Amino acid sequence: MIRLVFTILFGALLIIAGINHFISPEFYDKLIPDYLPKLPVNYSVGILEIILGIGVLIPRYRSYFAFGIVILMCLFLPVHIWDITRDNPAVGSHNAAMVRLSFQFVLIYWAWFISRK
């Protein structure tokens, strides 16, 4: 039962985060390195988060989509580490950037927990 609650919460969180990429794309601009095209990357990540968030709610495919979330969150790690090293982190302060990086590990564990059968 607890796994189901965590799954629904995580799916909703990911769907909301994905939708936010379209509502407030400027929020993510600072997290996307300058050498990448900001809007296409932002929208692609938003679509991917929505798909993964919906997918994790489908019991038959839950473990696959949850593992996809683990991979996505691991791919985000370098961005959060890079943000900590910047003079002006995207999230405001170095402390906030450290909290965000730490939270990334929580998200990775959370998705891994959901992915187990």
Summary of the structure (lengths in Angstrom):
residues: 117
radius of gyration: 14.5
end to end distance: 12.8
largest distance: 45.1
contacts: 334
relative contact order: 0.15
helix: 80%
strand: 0%
